[in-house]
C-alpha cells in the first residue's frame, strides 16, 4: 500500500513467482497500469481479493483480463480508478456468481450467502474428483483381473500346447519306428 516505486514490472515478477497469492493490496501504487492487471490474470489464478484503490491508470480492460482468469475473485476495490465506470463494474459483477456491489467502497464484495454456495460448489468438485479417482482405481483393478485371466488362459494353452508337442513327438517317433520297421521288413523280404 502506498508504494510509489512499485510498478508493472514488480507486479509481473510477483505474479510469476507467487502464483498462489490469495490477497493483494496495491492501493495508491500510482505507477501501475493494465499491464499489472494482465500479469495478475496470467499468474495469480488463486487470487480472491485485490485492492487497486487510488491506482488511476487501471481500467476496465485490465479488470476484464483478471475476471477471465481469476474465477475465485470475491473482493475488488477500484475506488479512485478513473477509467472504471459504475457500468463497467456492474458488468464485472454480472460475470461473478458470488459477489455484489459494495456499499462502503467502489468495488464488489462476497454475497452474504456466497460462502454456502462456494462450499457447495467445492463439494461438487471434490465429489467429481473422487468419482474420477474411484473409476481410475476400478479400471486398474479390472485390467489387472483381466490380465490375470488372460495369463491363466495362456498358461492353460501352454500346458495344452506342451501336451500337444509331446503327443506330436510321440507320433513322430511312432511313425519313424513304423517306417524303420517297414524298411526292415522290406529289406528282409518278410511279409
C-alpha positions in Angstrom: 0.0 0.0 0.0 1.2 3.4 -1.0 4.4 2.1 -2.7 5.3 4.8 -5.2 8.2 2.7 -6.6 6.1 -0.4 -7.3 5.3 -0.6 -11.0 4.1 -3.1 -13.6 7.5 -4.9 -13.6 7.3 -5.6 -9.9 3.8 -7.0 -10.2 4.8 -9.1 -13.2 7.6 -10.6 -11.1 5.2 -11.1 -8.2 2.7 -12.8 -10.4 5.3 -15.0 -12.0 6.9 -16.1 -8.6 3.9 -16.0 -6.2 1.1 -17.7 -8.2 -0.7 -18.9 -5.1 -1.2 -15.5 -3.6 -4.8 -15.0 -2.3 -4.9 -11.3 -1.4 -3.1 -8.3 -3.0 -3.3 -4.7 -1.8 -1.6 -2.4 -4.3 -3.6 0.7 -3.3 -2.0 4.1 -4.3 0.7 2.5 -6.3 0.4 5.2 -9.0 2.8 3.6 -11.5 0.5 0.6 -12.1 -1.3 0.2 -15.4 -3.4 -2.5 -17.1 -0.1 -4.4 -17.7 -0.1 -5.2 -14.0 -3.7 -6.4 -14.2 -2.8 -8.6 -17.1 0.2 -10.1 -15.2 -2.1 -10.8 -12.2 -4.6 -12.5 -14.6 -1.8 -14.7 -16.1 0.0 -15.7 -12.9 -2.3 -15.4 -9.9 -5.3 -17.7 -10.7 -6.0 -18.3 -7.0 -6.4 -14.7 -6.0 -9.5 -13.8 -4.0 -9.1 -10.2 -3.1 -7.4 -7.2 -4.9 -7.4 -3.6 -4.0 -6.4 -1.1 -6.7 -7.7 1.8 -4.7 -6.2 5.1 -6.0 -4.5 3.4 -8.9 -5.7 5.9 -11.6 -4.3 4.0 -14.6 -6.1 0.7 -14.0 -9.0 0.5 -16.5 -12.0 -1.8 -17.2 -9.9 -3.6 -19.8 -7.4 -4.7 -17.2 -10.1 -5.7 -14.8 -11.7 -7.8 -17.6 -8.5 -9.7 -18.0 -8.5 -10.5 -14.3 -12.1 -11.6 -14.4 -11.4 -14.0 -17.3 -8.7 -15.9 -15.4 -9.3 -15.4 -11.7 -12.7 -17.1 -11.1 -12.3 -17.1 -7.3 -12.1 -13.3 -7.0 -14.6 -12.3 -4.4 -13.4 -8.8 -3.3 -12.3 -5.9 -5.5 -11.7 -2.3 -4.6 -11.3 0.1 -7.5 -12.1 3.3 -5.7 -10.3 6.1 -7.4 -9.6 4.2 -10.6 -10.6 6.9 -13.1 -11.1 4.5 -16.1 -13.5 2.3 -14.3 -17.2 3.2 -14.5 -20.1 2.0 -12.5 -21.5 0.4 -15.6 -18.2 -1.5 -16.1 -18.1 -2.5 -12.5 -21.7 -3.9 -12.7 -20.8 -5.8 -15.9 -17.9 -7.3 -14.0 -20.2 -8.2 -11.1 -22.5 -10.0 -13.5 -19.6 -12.2 -14.5 -19.1 -13.4 -10.9 -21.8 -15.6 -9.3 -21.0 -14.9 -5.7 -20.4 -11.1 -5.5 -22.4 -7.9 -5.2 -21.6 -4.2 -5.3 -20.0 -2.9 -2.1 -21.8 -0.3 -0.1 -18.7 1.1 1.6 -16.3 1.4 -1.4 -16.3 1.4 -5.2 -16.0 -2.3 -6.0 -17.5 -5.6 -5.0 -17.7 -8.0 -2.0 -18.9 -11.5 -1.5 -22.6 -12.0 -1.1 -23.6 -13.0 2.4 -24.8 -16.4 1.1 -21.7 -16.8 -1.0 -19.9 -19.0 1.5 -22.6 -21.6 1.3 -22.7 -21.5 -2.5 -18.9 -21.7 -2.7 -18.8 -24.6 -0.3 -21.5 -26.4 -2.3 -19.6 -25.9 -5.5 -16.3 -27.1 -3.8 -18.1 -30.2 -2.5 -19.3 -31.0 -6.0 -15.8 -30.6 -7.4 -14.4 -32.9 -4.6 -17.1 -35.4 -5.4 -16.3 -35.4 -9.1 -12.6 -35.7 -8.4 -13.3 -38.6 -6.0 -15.6 -40.3 -8.6 -12.9 -40.0 -11.2 -10.3 -41.4 -8.8 -12.6 -44.4 -8.0 -13.2 -45.0 -11.7 -9.5 -45.0 -12.3 -8.8 -47.4 -9.5 -11.7 -49.7 -10.6 -10.4 -49.7 -14.1 -6.9 -50.6 -12.9 -8.3 -53.5 -10.8 -10.4 -54.6 -13.7 -7.5 -54.5 -16.1 -5.3 -56.5 -13.6 -8.1 -59.1 -13.2 -8.5 -59.3 -16.9 -4.7 -59.6 -17.4 -4.7 -62.3 -14.8 -7.4 -64.2 -16.6 -5.6 -63.8 -19.9 -2.4 -65.0 -18.3 -4.2 -68.0 -16.8 -5.7 -68.8 -20.3 -2.2 -68.6 -21.9 -0.8 -70.8 -19.2 -3.5 -73.4 -19.8 -2.9 -73.0 -23.5 0.8 -73.5 -22.9 0.1 -76.7 -21.0 -2.2 -77.9 -23.8 0.4 -76.9 -26.3 3.1 -78.7 -24.3 0.9 -81.8 -24.2 0.3 -81.4 -27.9 4.0 -81.1 -28.6 4.7 -84.2 -26.5 2.0 -86.0 -28.5 3.5 -84.8 -31.7 6.9 -86.1 -30.7 5.4 -89.5 -29.7 3.6 -89.6 -33.1 6.8 -88.7 -35.0 8.7 -91.3 -33.0 5.9 -93.9 -33.7 5.8 -93.0 -37.5 9.6 -93.2 -37.6 9.6 -96.6 -35.8 6.9 -97.8 -38.2 8.9 -96.6 -41.2 12.0 -98.2 -39.9 10.2 -101.5 -39.3 8.6 -101.4 -42.7 12.0 -100.7 -44.2 13.5 -103.5 -42.2 10.8 -105.9 -43.3 11.1 -104.8 -46.9 14.9 -105.4 -46.7 14.3 -108.8 -45.1 11.5 -109.8 -47.6 9.4 -110.9 -44.8 5.7 -110.4 -45.5 
